Amino acid sequence: MKKPSERVASFHVGAREFDPVEVGFVTDAGPSEFRVLDAEGNIVPGNSNRGHPFGTGMNDAKKRALIEYMKML
């Protein structure tokens, strides 16, 4: 629920360890790195991190409350 300008440009994929706090797989280590940008700084086709803008206007407490709610579903 971050603004596109605040989203990471790369993260590690392939880990099987679940992170219950961030609600997903661990992304700080893994067998390969997913990159949004190529060596020249251009977006790799199909690898955009833009997504949708839902929740970008929420404060951190509201974002965390929504995540906690979704964990119960």
C-alpha positions in Angstrom: 0.0 0.0 0.0 2.9 2.3 -0.8 3.0 4.9 -3.4 4.7 3.8 -6.6 7.7 6.1 -5.9 8.2 4.4 -2.5 8.1 0.8 -3.8 11.3 -1.2 -4.0 12.9 -1.7 -7.4 14.2 -5.2 -6.6 13.6 -8.0 -4.2 14.7 -11.6 -3.8 12.4 -14.4 -4.8 12.4 -18.2 -4.4 12.5 -18.3 -0.6 10.0 -20.6 1.1 10.2 -19.0 4.5 6.9 -17.3 5.5 7.1 -13.9 7.3 3.9 -13.6 9.4 4.6 -9.9 10.3 4.8 -8.8 6.7 2.4 -11.5 5.6 4.3 -13.1 2.8 7.5 -14.8 1.8 10.8 -13.5 3.1 12.2 -11.2 0.4 15.6 -10.2 1.8 17.2 -13.5 0.7 16.6 -16.1 -1.9 18.1 -17.9 -4.9 17.3 -15.1 -7.4 16.6 -11.4 -7.5 13.5 -9.9 -9.2 14.4 -6.5 -10.8 12.0 -3.9 -11.9 14.6 -1.9 -13.8 17.3 -3.1 -16.3 20.9 -2.0 -16.1 20.1 1.3 -17.9 17.3 2.2 -15.5 14.4 1.3 -17.8 11.4 -0.7 -16.6 11.7 -4.4 -17.8 8.5 -5.2 -19.7 6.2 -7.1 -17.5 8.1 -6.3 -14.3 6.5 -3.0 -13.3 6.1 -2.3 -9.6 3.4 0.3 -10.2 0.4 -1.8 -9.3 -2.7 0.0 -8.1 -3.0 3.0 -5.8 -5.4 1.5 -3.2 -4.5 2.5 0.4 -1.7 4.9 -0.5 -3.5 7.7 1.3 -3.9 5.7 4.6 -1.8 6.3 7.6 0.4 3.5 8.9 -2.1 2.5 11.6 -4.9 2.1 9.2 -2.7 0.1 6.8 -1.7 -2.2 9.6 -5.3 -2.6 10.7 -6.4 -3.6 7.2 -3.6 -6.1 7.0 -4.5 -7.6 10.4 -8.1 -7.9 9.2 -7.1 -9.6 6.0 -5.0 -12.1 8.0 -8.3 -13.3 9.6 -10.0 -14.0 6.3 
